[in-house]
Each structure stands twice: as C-alpha cells, then as structure tokens.
Amino acid sequence: MTTIKIANAQFWVHDQDEALAFYTTKLGWEVRADVTMEAWSFRCCASPRPGTARRWS
C-alpha cells in the first residue's frame, strides 16, 4: 500500500484573520510566517501543525 503525505496545502479564504485565528486558537497551530505584500493586495500566512519540522528559517 502506498502512503501519501501532504507537505503543503494552500487555501483561499475570504477573511484571513478569521482563518488564522481558527488554525491557531481552535487547532493549536503556531504562526511561522505572516507576510503582507501591499502592492499586490496579497497576504501569506504559514501555520503548520504542532510538531512539524521547521523547513525554513
């Protein structure tokens, strides 16, 4: 049997603050990145599950 592991998933949400609060407050995940690029009206948040190895600094 083949095991599949998901390394990265991206989700588009209407309210990023609400989504980030859900993952950190309800699921207990930590915020490792929260970057806003004003010129593109774009925000990127990285919130891996607890115990996930840090793959960037």
C-alpha positions, 0 to 999 in steps of 0.5 A, a space after each residue: 500500500 502506498 502512503 501519501 503525505 501532504 507537505 503543503 496545502 494552500 487555501 483561499 479564504 475570504 477573511 484571513 484573520 478569521 482563518 488564522 485565528 481558527 488554525 491557531 486558537 481552535 487547532 493549536 497551530 503556531 504562526 511561522 510566517 505572516 507576510 503582507 505584500 501591499 502592492 499586490 493586495 496579497 497576504 501569506 500566512 504559514 501555520 503548520 501543525 504542532 510538531 512539524 519540522 521547521 523547513 525554513 528559517 
